[in-house]
């Protein structure tokens, strides 16, 4: 069993270039967690490619063994500062978790 965790964000940068900069910073921070938090099975970050302004700007897809592993990740001391950084760059967030 794998629990898939997907989060998408609308970034609050005022220009396309600003949002691209935010996206790069967020992607770098999240992808660095892949090797720091053992509960992460897989983690990838994707930038939206179509319908700028309509679609959400950035998505992370991460896989975990189960809900307990996701909870460890959520509260992990390496993850919490990344969450705080992201909160300052987003205007909206959506998430979904499901078993694959």
C-alpha positions in Angstrom: 0.0 0.0 0.0 1.2 3.5 -0.8 -0.4 6.7 0.4 -0.1 9.5 -2.3 -0.1 13.1 -1.0 -0.7 15.8 -3.6 -0.6 19.5 -2.8 -1.1 22.3 -5.3 -0.5 26.0 -4.7 -1.4 29.3 -6.3 1.6 31.6 -5.8 1.2 35.2 -4.8 3.9 36.8 -6.9 2.6 39.7 -8.8 4.3 38.8 -12.1 5.0 35.6 -14.0 8.7 36.0 -13.3 8.1 36.5 -9.6 5.9 33.3 -9.5 8.6 31.4 -11.4 11.2 32.5 -8.8 8.9 31.4 -6.0 8.2 28.1 -7.7 12.0 27.4 -8.1 12.6 28.2 -4.4 9.8 26.0 -3.2 10.8 23.1 -5.5 14.4 23.3 -4.3 13.3 23.2 -0.7 10.8 20.4 -1.1 13.1 18.2 -3.2 15.9 18.6 -0.6 13.6 16.8 1.9 13.6 13.7 -0.3 17.0 12.6 1.2 16.5 14.0 4.7 13.2 12.4 5.7 13.2 8.6 5.6 9.4 8.3 5.5 9.3 9.8 2.0 9.2 7.1 -0.6 9.2 9.4 -3.5 8.7 13.2 -4.0 8.5 15.3 -7.1 7.6 18.9 -7.7 5.9 20.1 -11.0 5.4 23.6 -12.4 2.2 24.3 -14.2 2.8 24.6 -18.0 -0.6 25.7 -19.4 -3.3 28.2 -18.6 -1.2 30.6 -16.6 -3.4 32.5 -14.1 -6.2 29.9 -14.3 -4.5 26.8 -13.1 -2.6 26.3 -9.8 1.1 27.2 -10.2 2.9 24.4 -8.5 2.3 20.8 -7.3 4.1 18.4 -5.1 3.4 14.6 -5.4 4.8 12.6 -2.6 4.4 8.9 -1.7 4.5 7.4 1.8 3.9 3.9 3.3 0.8 5.0 5.1 -0.9 7.9 7.0 1.5 7.5 10.0 4.5 8.1 7.7 2.7 11.1 6.2 2.1 12.4 9.8 5.8 12.0 10.6 6.7 14.0 7.4 4.2 16.7 8.2 5.7 17.3 11.7 9.3 16.6 10.8 11.7 19.4 11.9 13.1 19.6 8.4 9.7 20.0 6.8 8.1 22.6 9.2 10.4 25.5 8.1 9.6 24.7 4.5 5.9 24.8 5.2 6.4 28.2 6.9 8.3 29.5 3.9 5.7 28.3 1.4 2.8 29.8 3.4 4.4 33.3 2.8 4.3 32.7 -1.0 0.9 31.3 -1.6 -2.6 32.7 -2.0 -4.4 29.3 -2.2 -3.7 25.7 -1.5 -5.5 22.4 -2.2 -4.5 18.9 -1.2 -5.7 15.3 -1.6 -4.4 12.1 -0.1 -5.3 8.6 -1.4 -4.1 5.1 -1.5 -2.6 3.7 -4.8 
